[in-house]
Amino acid sequence: MPIFEARDGTRLYYRDTPAAAADAPVVLALAGLTRTQGDFDYVAPHMTHCRLVRMDYRGRGNSAWADPASYTILQEANDALDLLDHLGIPAAAILGTSRGGLIAMTLAALAKDRLTGVCLNDIGPDIAPAGFDAIRGYLGRRPAARTHCEAAQMRAGLMAGFANVPDSRWVEEVHLHYRQTADGLDITYDPALRQAVLDPLDDPDRPDIDLWPLFDAFAGLPLALIRGANSDLLTRDTAAEMARRRSDMIWAEVPDRGHVPFLDEAEALEALHTWIAKLP
């Protein structure tokens, strides 16, 4: 199992899939808050024309659990840089799903020379309260379903904004998200992630953070946005403002999808391929 050590010694899992051509662009795929590199299994067969690198964040998937205080976007951005250094990659494009897109914004502000482009999957500088409330509801908690089969049957009804999704996809999804144990299903990440994320946000003295300057830091980089047409996290108004600020941004909306598109939908693939063609 491919493992590297972050600068603080935490052992992190990654996958590195080479492209057919040696000079193909490198895409570092960064998943959502509680997700793993397995989320990109759906799109990977469509990205053979680039070198696809993925990682499990600390405390998720096959990576080691760490001090929950280190479960931050800044730390995860540094972990991403450590992975690029480990692989000898001077710069890469980021395909960032949800939290992965926030990490990309952080990297654009702190280490832009390490980026060759960014594609955001259903994330922007403004996070809609409804979407965050949904995350708050499940973060760090085991599912009510006790088996993968039961969870797959429930998931279609639980996933707001999704329609016309084959049953087989929900089966794939629950196997990515949950481990079967003798005591039912369990999550694939450190439960302490819940407090690591929520405590700072619930702090009454927390200053408001404007993420638009981080989005503006993408200036000069090939940029794409893929949005679920029914997303409760990224509003269409926010996406429109992103497009106004970056008139050259590739923008696709995926029908029958909420937060987040799977990335193998036709609309998502067209945007991805157009974006990859613009990468240096």
C-alpha positions in Angstrom: 0.0 0.0 0.0 1.6 3.3 -1.1 2.3 5.5 2.0 4.2 8.6 2.5 5.0 10.6 5.7 3.8 14.2 6.1 6.2 16.7 7.6 4.9 15.9 11.1 5.3 12.2 10.6 1.7 11.3 9.9 1.5 8.4 7.5 -0.8 9.1 4.6 -2.2 6.9 1.8 -2.1 7.9 -1.8 -2.6 6.4 -5.3 -0.6 7.4 -8.4 -1.9 6.4 -11.8 0.4 7.1 -14.6 -0.8 8.5 -18.0 -0.1 6.9 -21.3 2.1 9.9 -22.3 5.1 10.8 -20.3 4.5 14.6 -20.7 0.8 14.4 -19.7 -0.4 16.9 -17.2 -0.6 15.9 -13.5 -3.9 16.2 -11.7 -4.0 15.9 -7.9 -7.5 14.9 -6.9 -8.7 16.0 -3.5 -11.9 14.7 -2.0 -14.6 16.1 0.2 -14.6 16.5 4.0 -15.4 12.9 5.1 -14.6 11.2 1.8 -11.6 9.3 0.5 -9.6 9.0 -2.7 -12.1 6.3 -3.8 -14.5 9.0 -4.8 -12.5 9.5 -8.0 -13.0 5.8 -9.0 -15.9 6.9 -11.2 -14.0 9.5 -13.2 -10.6 7.8 -13.2 -11.3 5.7 -16.3 -12.1 8.9 -18.2 -8.8 10.6 -17.2 -6.2 8.3 -18.8 -4.7 11.3 -20.7 -3.3 12.7 -17.4 -1.4 11.4 -14.5 -4.0 11.1 -11.7 -2.7 11.4 -8.1 -5.1 11.0 -5.2 -4.7 10.9 -1.4 -6.6 10.1 1.7 -6.5 13.1 4.1 -5.2 12.4 7.6 -7.8 10.7 9.7 -9.7 9.4 6.7 -9.7 6.2 4.7 -6.3 4.3 4.7 -4.4 7.2 6.2 -3.4 7.3 9.9 -5.5 9.2 12.5 -3.7 12.1 13.9 -4.2 14.8 16.5 -7.7 16.2 15.7 -6.3 19.7 16.0 -4.4 19.0 12.8 -7.6 18.2 10.9 -7.6 21.6 9.2 -7.6 22.9 5.7 -4.2 24.5 6.1 -2.7 21.2 7.4 -4.3 19.3 4.6 -2.9 21.8 2.0 0.6 21.2 3.5 0.0 17.5 3.3 -0.9 17.8 -0.4 2.4 19.7 -1.0 4.3 17.0 1.0 2.8 14.4 -1.4 3.9 16.4 -4.5 7.4 16.6 -3.0 7.4 12.9 -2.2 6.6 12.1 -5.8 9.0 14.7 -7.2 6.2 16.7 -8.8 7.0 20.5 -9.0 3.4 21.6 -9.8 0.1 20.0 -10.5 -3.5 20.8 -11.3 -6.1 20.3 -8.6 -9.4 18.6 -9.0 -11.0 19.6 -5.8 -14.4 18.2 -4.6 -16.0 20.3 -1.8 -13.3 20.5 0.9 -10.7 19.7 -1.8 -11.7 22.9 -3.5 -11.2 24.9 -0.3 -7.7 23.3 -0.1 -7.1 24.4 -3.7 -8.0 28.0 -2.7 -5.6 27.8 0.2 -2.8 26.6 -2.1 -3.5 29.3 -4.6 -3.0 31.9 -1.8 0.1 30.2 -0.2 1.8 28.2 -3.0 0.5 29.3 -6.3 3.7 28.3 -8.1 2.8 24.6 -7.3 -0.5 24.9 -9.2 -1.1 24.6 -13.0 -4.9 24.8 -12.9 -7.9 24.1 -10.7 -11.3 22.4 -11.3 -13.8 22.9 -8.5 -16.5 20.3 -7.9 -19.5 21.9 -6.3 -17.7 24.4 -4.1 -17.1 28.1 -4.0 -16.1 31.0 -1.8 -19.6 31.1 -0.2 -21.0 28.0 1.5 -24.8 28.0 1.7 -26.2 27.4 5.2 -28.5 24.6 4.1 -25.7 22.6 2.8 -23.6 23.0 5.9 -26.5 22.1 8.1 -26.8 18.8 6.2 -23.1 18.1 6.9 -23.5 19.0 10.5 -26.3 16.4 10.7 -24.1 13.4 9.8 -20.5 14.4 10.5 -18.8 12.0 12.8 -21.9 9.8 13.3 -22.4 6.2 12.4 -25.3 5.5 10.0 -28.6 4.1 11.2 -28.4 1.3 8.6 -26.7 -1.8 9.8 -25.7 -3.3 6.4 -24.5 -2.0 3.1 -27.6 -3.3 1.4 -29.9 -1.5 3.9 -27.8 1.7 3.5 -28.0 1.6 -0.3 -31.8 1.3 -0.1 -32.0 4.3 2.2 -29.5 6.5 0.4 -31.6 7.4 -2.6 -34.1 9.0 -0.3 -31.6 10.7 1.9 -29.5 12.4 -0.8 -31.2 15.7 -1.4 -31.2 16.9 -5.0 -30.4 13.6 -6.6 -32.6 11.8 -9.2 -32.2 9.2 -11.9 -29.2 7.6 -10.1 -28.9 3.8 -10.8 -29.3 1.6 -7.8 -25.8 0.2 -8.5 -24.3 3.6 -7.9 -25.8 3.8 -4.4 -24.4 0.4 -3.7 -20.9 1.6 -4.8 -21.4 4.8 -2.7 -22.2 3.0 0.6 -19.2 0.6 0.1 -17.0 3.7 -0.3 -18.4 5.5 2.8 -18.9 2.7 5.4 -17.1 -0.3 6.7 -19.1 -3.4 7.7 -18.5 -4.5 11.3 -20.0 -7.0 13.6 -21.9 -4.1 15.2 -23.3 -2.7 12.0 -21.8 -0.1 9.6 -19.1 2.3 10.7 -17.7 5.5 9.1 -14.3 5.4 7.3 -12.8 8.3 9.2 -11.9 9.5 12.7 -15.1 10.5 14.5 -13.1 13.3 16.2 -13.3 15.1 12.8 -16.7 16.3 13.9 -15.5 18.5 16.8 -12.3 19.5 14.9 -14.6 21.0 12.3 -17.5 22.3 14.3 -15.8 23.7 17.4 -14.0 26.5 15.5 -17.2 27.3 13.6 -19.3 27.4 16.7 -16.9 29.7 18.5 -18.8 32.9 19.1 -15.6 34.9 18.9 -14.7 33.4 15.5 -14.0 36.2 13.0 -15.8 36.2 9.7 -13.6 34.9 6.9 -14.0 36.2 3.4 -12.9 33.4 0.9 -13.4 35.5 -2.2 -9.7 36.7 -2.2 -8.7 33.1 -2.2 -10.9 32.4 -5.2 -9.4 35.5 -6.9 -6.0 34.0 -6.3 -6.7 31.6 -9.1 -6.1 34.4 -11.6 -4.0 33.2 -14.5 -4.7 29.5 -13.9 -7.0 27.4 -16.1 -10.2 27.2 -14.0 -13.3 25.1 -14.2 -16.4 24.7 -12.0 -18.7 21.7 -12.0 -22.0 22.3 -10.0 -24.8 20.0 -9.2 -27.9 21.8 -10.5 -29.7 21.0 -7.3 -26.8 21.7 -4.9 -27.7 22.9 -1.4 -24.0 23.9 -0.7 -23.1 26.0 -3.8 -25.9 28.3 -4.9 -26.3 29.3 -8.5 -25.9 33.0 -7.4 -22.5 32.2 -6.0 -21.5 30.2 -9.1 -22.7 33.1 -11.3 -20.5 35.5 -9.3 -17.5 33.2 -9.8 -18.2 33.2 -13.5 -18.5 37.0 -13.5 -15.1 37.4 -11.8 -13.5 34.8 -14.1 -15.2 35.2 -17.5 -12.9 32.5 -18.9 -14.0 29.9 -16.3 -15.4 26.7 -17.7 -18.7 26.2 -16.0 -20.9 23.1 -16.2 -24.1 22.3 -14.3 -25.1 18.6 -13.9 -28.8 18.0 -13.9 -30.4 15.7 -11.3 -27.4 16.1 -9.0 -27.1 17.8 -5.6 -23.9 18.0 -3.6 -21.7 16.6 -5.1 -21.8 15.3 -8.7 -20.1 12.0 -9.2 -17.9 13.5 -12.1 -18.7 10.8 -14.6 -21.8 12.5 -15.8 -21.6 13.7 -19.5 -21.7 17.4 -18.5 -19.0 17.0 -15.9 -16.8 15.0 -18.3 -17.1 17.6 -21.0 -16.0 20.3 -18.6 -13.1 18.2 -17.3 -11.8 17.4 -20.7 -12.0 21.0 -21.9 -10.2 22.1 -18.7 -7.5 19.4 -19.0 -6.8 20.5 -22.6 -5.9 24.0 -21.3 -3.4 22.7 -18.7 0.2 23.3 -19.5 
